[in-house]
Amino acid sequence: MTPGHFGLAAGAKKFAPRVPLWALFLSTYLLDVVFVFLLAAGVESITPLDPAHPNAYGELLIHAEYTHSLVGALVISALAGWLASRRWERRGGITIGIVTFSHWILDLLVHRPDLPILPGNIGNLPLLGFGLWEYPRASMALELILILVGATLYLFSVIKLSEENRRRAWTASLATTALLLSLFFANTFGL
């Protein structure tokens, strides 16, 4: 779902033109950035469902009981939004917070039930996840839609720029779209 997350972030540029694209990309992946540090520390982990194909599309069980818990994602999103509002004002902060939390929403759609409600799965509540990864064509279609809609919204955000800035932004938006599609095909075909 990585390219889908980035596609959504690119689309958010239309709603927060002052926020740089790199900040939107970072915010959409912030839960996973924090996850990597907790993974390295042995606090969170990943288990391949099929050890013979550990990098197969959607074939991972992710044990991210802190970063990807509903409450943990809300806390990380609120913190990211607050920090962003100090740099890009209220609108930018709200956008960064929403884009950060969108990661959890998209993960809810595709993950098998492995997303806890409370950090550390306190109370042993049911795990969440609709399991769209079990239907690779459907999850790939969702991801491709996110990329194309996000790229289209990003392109529309470019239209409002001055002529000089518009040329550079068009080039950047086309490069971003090409990158997202490349990531999608690499992710889809396990390259």
C-alpha positions in Angstrom: 0.0 0.0 0.0 3.1 2.3 0.0 2.3 3.9 -3.4 -1.3 4.3 -2.4 -0.3 6.2 0.8 1.9 8.5 -1.3 -0.8 9.0 -3.9 -3.2 10.2 -1.2 -0.5 12.5 0.2 0.1 14.0 -3.3 -3.6 14.6 -3.6 -3.7 16.5 -0.3 -1.4 19.1 -1.8 -4.5 20.6 -3.5 -5.9 21.3 0.0 -2.8 22.7 1.6 -0.7 24.4 -1.2 1.7 25.9 1.3 2.8 22.5 2.7 5.7 21.1 0.7 5.1 17.7 -1.0 8.0 16.1 1.0 6.2 17.0 4.2 3.0 15.4 3.0 4.9 12.3 1.9 6.6 12.1 5.2 3.4 12.5 7.1 1.6 9.8 5.2 4.4 7.4 6.1 5.0 8.7 9.6 3.4 5.7 11.3 5.8 3.4 9.4 8.8 5.6 10.1 8.1 5.3 13.8 7.4 1.6 13.3 10.9 1.1 11.8 12.5 2.4 14.9 10.4 0.2 17.1 11.1 -2.7 14.8 14.8 -2.2 15.2 14.4 -2.0 18.9 12.5 -5.3 18.9 9.3 -3.7 20.3 7.3 -4.3 17.1 7.7 -7.0 14.4 6.8 -8.5 11.1 6.0 -12.1 10.3 5.7 -13.3 6.7 2.6 -15.5 6.2 4.6 -17.6 3.7 8.3 -17.8 4.6 9.0 -19.1 1.1 7.8 -15.7 -0.3 8.5 -13.1 2.4 8.1 -10.1 0.1 4.9 -11.1 -1.6 2.3 -8.4 -1.9 0.2 -8.2 1.2 1.6 -11.4 2.7 2.8 -10.0 6.0 1.4 -10.1 9.5 2.5 -6.8 11.1 2.7 -6.7 14.8 2.7 -2.9 15.3 0.8 -2.8 18.6 1.9 0.8 19.4 2.4 2.7 16.1 -0.6 1.1 14.3 -3.0 1.0 17.2 -6.0 3.3 16.7 -5.0 5.4 19.8 -1.3 5.3 18.9 -2.1 6.5 15.3 -4.3 9.3 16.7 -1.6 10.4 19.1 1.1 10.4 16.3 -1.2 12.2 14.0 -2.1 14.9 16.5 1.5 15.5 17.4 2.5 15.7 13.7 -0.4 18.1 13.0 0.5 20.3 16.0 4.2 20.5 14.9 3.2 21.2 11.3 0.8 24.0 12.4 3.8 25.8 13.9 5.4 25.8 10.5 2.5 26.0 8.0 -0.2 27.5 10.1 -3.5 25.9 11.1 -4.6 24.7 7.7 -1.2 23.0 7.1 -1.3 21.4 10.5 -4.8 20.0 10.1 -3.8 18.6 6.6 -0.6 17.0 8.0 -2.6 15.5 10.9 -5.3 14.1 8.5 -2.7 12.8 6.1 -0.8 11.1 8.9 -4.0 9.4 10.2 -5.0 8.4 6.6 -2.2 5.8 6.8 -4.1 4.0 9.6 -7.4 4.2 7.7 -5.9 2.7 4.5 -4.1 0.1 6.6 -7.5 -0.8 8.2 -8.8 -1.5 4.7 -6.0 -3.8 3.5 -4.5 -5.4 6.7 -5.7 -8.7 8.0 -7.0 -8.2 11.6 -3.7 -7.1 13.2 -4.4 -3.5 14.1 -5.1 -3.1 17.9 -7.4 -0.4 19.3 -5.2 0.5 22.3 -1.4 0.7 22.4 0.2 -2.7 23.3 -3.2 -4.2 22.7 -4.1 -3.4 26.3 -7.3 -5.2 27.3 -6.8 -7.8 24.6 -9.5 -6.2 22.5 -10.4 -7.6 19.1 -7.8 -6.7 16.4 -9.0 -4.6 13.4 -8.5 -5.0 9.7 -10.8 -5.8 6.7 -8.2 -8.0 5.0 -8.3 -6.6 1.5 -4.8 -7.9 1.0 -6.4 -11.4 0.8 -7.9 -10.2 -2.5 -4.8 -8.9 -4.3 -6.6 -7.6 -7.4 -9.0 -5.6 -5.3 -6.3 -4.1 -3.1 -4.1 -3.3 -6.2 -7.1 -1.6 -7.8 -7.7 0.5 -4.7 -4.0 1.4 -4.6 -4.0 2.3 -8.3 -7.1 4.5 -7.8 -5.4 6.3 -4.9 -2.3 7.0 -7.1 -4.3 8.3 -10.1 -6.8 10.4 -8.0 -3.9 11.7 -5.9 -1.8 12.6 -9.0 -4.8 14.3 -10.6 -5.5 16.4 -7.5 -1.9 17.3 -7.4 -1.9 18.4 -11.0 -5.0 20.6 -10.3 -3.1 22.2 -7.5 -0.4 23.2 -10.0 -2.9 25.1 -12.2 -3.2 27.9 -9.7 0.6 28.7 -9.7 2.3 31.5 -11.7 3.5 30.7 -15.2 7.1 30.3 -14.1 6.3 28.1 -11.1 3.7 26.2 -13.1 6.3 24.8 -15.5 8.5 23.5 -12.7 5.5 22.1 -10.8 4.1 20.3 -13.9 7.5 18.6 -14.3 7.6 17.7 -10.6 4.0 16.4 -10.8 4.7 14.2 -13.8 7.9 12.9 -12.1 5.9 12.2 -8.9 3.2 10.4 -10.9 5.9 8.3 -12.7 7.5 7.5 -9.4 4.3 6.5 -7.8 3.4 4.2 -10.7 6.9 2.7 -10.7 6.5 2.0 -7.0 3.1 0.5 -7.6 4.3 -1.9 -10.3 7.5 -2.8 -8.3 5.3 -3.5 -5.2 2.7 -5.4 -7.2 5.1 -7.7 -9.0 7.6 -8.1 -6.1 10.4 -6.3 -7.9 
